[in-house]
Amino acid sequence: MREPAVRPRVARRLAPALAFLALLGLGAFAAAGELAMLHGVLSAGMPAPQRECLAPPGMACAPGRSQEAPRPADPTVARLGLEMTDCLLGCPTFTAIFSADGGFTYVGEANVERLGEHTGRVDALRLQQVMRLAEDAGFAALEATYASGFLDNPTSYVMVEWPNEVKVVRADGGYEPAVFWAIRELLLDLLEDAEWN
């Protein structure tokens, strides 16, 4: 019995990819461009539609792109909040509320560098990406509480505020869903890079 005609084409693309992965496995080092090479192998034979490049004067179009990429819609989130609570081991305790324009308010309570009330600014474009993540990853559908059975577990709260709705989720360390964890960590990263007033 004859195999379908599609199988050899898949095998042709799969064999170089597997060979490439085997080479990666043999080396104990990582070289820049590995993923670009793998993408080229896996997408070989799949031509991208070509149209006239609409990049601004003096700028080249990205490889595989013939026109400016469509910009994602602006998030509708108005504010994001992060609160970390104290624990017996001296966990950082603070509240930070971020506005869509990049401004934030901060109240440090314990085990943090800045105690008391402070304000500052974070990169508004990075903050918009976190806001977009909250919308696209379904933060609104999360449960209100993800609690652990341990008495002394760091607890954090993440707030997402839309024009007509506010959602606050509580999660104990190790029990948070991935989207909660990602938003919390990204907000912590923004605070580390913040410009404080």
C-alpha positions as CSV (number, residue, x, y, z in Angstrom):
1,M,0.0,0.0,0.0
2,R,1.2,3.4,-0.9
3,E,1.8,6.1,1.7
4,P,0.1,9.5,1.3
5,A,2.0,12.1,-0.8
6,V,2.1,14.5,2.1
7,R,4.4,12.2,4.2
8,P,7.6,12.6,2.2
9,R,7.3,16.4,2.3
10,V,6.9,16.4,6.1
11,A,9.9,14.0,6.3
12,R,12.0,16.3,4.1
13,R,11.3,19.2,6.6
14,L,11.6,17.1,9.7
15,A,14.9,15.4,8.8
16,P,16.9,18.7,8.7
17,A,15.3,19.9,11.8
18,L,16.1,16.7,13.7
19,A,19.7,16.9,12.4
20,F,19.9,20.5,13.5
21,L,18.6,19.5,17.0
22,A,21.1,16.7,17.2
23,L,23.9,19.1,16.5
24,L,22.6,21.4,19.2
25,G,22.6,18.4,21.6
26,L,26.2,17.6,20.9
27,G,27.5,21.0,21.7
28,A,27.9,22.2,25.3
29,F,27.5,25.8,24.2
30,A,24.8,28.0,22.8
31,A,25.5,30.1,19.7
32,A,23.5,33.1,18.7
33,G,21.0,32.5,15.9
34,E,20.0,28.9,16.7
35,L,16.3,29.7,16.8
36,A,16.5,31.8,13.6
37,M,18.2,28.8,11.9
38,L,15.6,26.4,13.2
39,H,12.8,28.7,12.1
40,G,14.4,28.8,8.6
41,V,14.6,25.0,8.4
42,L,11.0,24.5,9.7
43,S,9.5,27.1,7.5
44,A,11.4,26.2,4.3
45,G,9.2,25.8,1.3
46,M,6.5,28.1,2.8
47,P,6.9,31.3,0.9
48,A,5.7,34.4,2.6
49,P,3.5,36.7,0.6
50,Q,5.5,39.6,-0.7
51,R,4.1,43.1,-1.1
52,E,5.7,46.5,-1.4
53,C,7.7,47.5,1.7
54,L,6.0,50.4,3.5
55,A,8.8,51.0,6.0
56,P,9.7,54.6,6.8
57,P,12.4,56.1,4.5
58,G,15.8,54.9,5.4
59,M,14.5,51.8,7.3
60,A,14.5,48.3,5.8
61,C,11.5,46.0,6.1
62,A,12.0,43.1,8.5
63,P,12.9,39.7,7.0
64,G,9.8,38.0,5.7
65,R,7.7,41.2,6.0
66,S,6.9,43.3,3.1
67,Q,4.9,46.0,4.9
68,E,4.6,47.5,8.4
69,A,3.3,45.1,11.0
70,P,-0.2,45.8,12.2
71,R,-0.2,47.4,15.7
72,P,-2.1,45.5,18.4
73,A,-5.1,47.3,19.8
74,D,-4.4,49.4,22.9
75,P,-5.5,47.6,26.1
76,T,-8.6,48.9,27.8
77,V,-7.1,48.4,31.3
78,A,-6.9,51.7,33.2
79,R,-4.8,50.6,36.1
80,L,-2.9,47.6,37.5
81,G,-2.1,47.0,41.1
82,L,0.3,44.8,43.0
83,E,0.4,44.1,46.7
84,M,2.8,41.9,48.6
85,T,2.2,40.9,52.2
86,D,4.5,40.2,55.1
87,C,5.4,36.7,56.3
88,L,7.4,35.3,59.3
89,L,10.6,35.2,57.2
90,G,10.4,39.0,56.4
91,C,8.8,39.1,53.0
92,P,8.7,42.5,51.2
93,T,5.4,44.3,52.1
94,F,4.2,47.0,49.8
95,T,1.4,48.2,47.5
96,A,2.0,49.7,44.0
97,I,-0.7,51.0,41.7
98,F,0.2,51.7,38.1
99,S,-1.7,54.0,35.8
100,A,-1.8,53.4,32.0
101,D,0.4,56.5,31.4
102,G,3.2,54.9,33.3
103,G,2.8,56.8,36.6
104,F,2.5,54.9,39.8
105,T,2.0,55.3,43.5
106,Y,3.8,53.1,46.0
107,V,3.5,52.5,49.7
108,G,6.3,50.5,51.3
109,E,5.4,48.9,54.7
110,A,8.2,46.5,55.6
111,N,11.3,44.7,54.3
112,V,11.6,47.0,51.3
113,E,14.2,49.7,50.3
114,R,11.6,52.5,50.2
115,L,9.3,52.8,53.3
116,G,6.3,55.1,53.2
117,E,4.5,56.8,50.3
118,H,6.3,57.4,47.0
119,T,5.5,58.1,43.4
120,G,7.4,57.5,40.1
121,R,7.2,56.4,36.5
122,V,7.7,53.2,34.6
123,D,8.1,52.6,30.9
124,A,4.6,53.1,29.6
125,L,5.1,50.9,26.6
126,R,6.2,48.0,28.8
127,L,3.3,48.6,31.1
128,Q,0.9,48.5,28.2
129,Q,2.2,45.1,27.3
130,V,1.5,43.9,30.8
131,M,-2.0,45.4,30.5
132,R,-2.5,43.7,27.2
133,L,-1.3,40.4,28.7
134,A,-3.9,40.7,31.5
135,E,-6.6,41.1,28.9
136,D,-5.4,38.5,26.3
137,A,-4.6,35.8,28.9
138,G,-8.0,36.0,30.6
139,F,-7.2,37.6,34.0
140,A,-10.9,38.5,34.3
141,A,-11.8,34.8,34.3
142,L,-9.5,33.8,37.2
143,E,-10.9,32.7,40.6
144,A,-10.8,35.4,43.3
145,T,-8.5,33.3,45.6
146,Y,-5.7,30.8,45.2
147,A,-4.9,29.9,48.8
148,S,-2.4,27.4,50.3
149,G,-2.8,25.3,53.4
150,F,0.5,26.7,54.9
151,L,0.3,29.3,57.6
152,D,3.4,31.3,56.6
153,N,3.3,31.6,52.8
154,P,4.0,34.9,51.0
155,T,0.7,36.2,49.6
156,S,0.3,38.6,46.8
157,Y,-2.6,40.4,45.2
158,V,-2.9,41.6,41.6
159,M,-5.6,44.1,40.6
160,V,-6.8,44.9,37.1
161,E,-9.1,47.8,36.7
162,W,-11.1,48.4,33.5
163,P,-13.3,51.4,33.0
164,N,-16.4,49.5,34.3
165,E,-14.9,46.7,36.4
166,V,-12.2,45.9,38.9
167,K,-10.8,42.4,39.6
168,V,-8.5,41.6,42.5
169,V,-7.0,38.2,42.8
170,R,-5.2,36.8,45.9
171,A,-2.6,34.1,45.5
172,D,-0.3,32.4,48.0
173,G,3.2,31.6,46.8
174,G,3.3,28.5,44.7
175,Y,-0.4,28.3,44.2
176,E,-0.8,31.1,41.7
177,P,-2.0,30.4,38.1
178,A,0.6,31.2,35.4
179,V,-1.1,34.4,34.2
180,F,-1.1,35.8,37.8
181,W,2.5,34.8,38.3
182,A,3.6,36.5,35.0
183,I,1.8,39.7,35.7
184,R,3.2,39.9,39.2
185,E,6.7,39.3,38.0
186,L,6.5,41.8,35.2
187,L,5.2,44.4,37.6
188,L,8.1,43.7,39.9
189,D,10.5,44.1,37.0
190,L,8.9,47.4,36.1
191,L,9.4,48.6,39.7
192,E,13.1,47.6,39.6
193,D,13.6,49.8,36.6
194,A,11.3,52.7,37.8
195,E,12.2,56.3,38.0
196,W,11.3,57.4,41.5
197,N,10.3,61.0,42.4
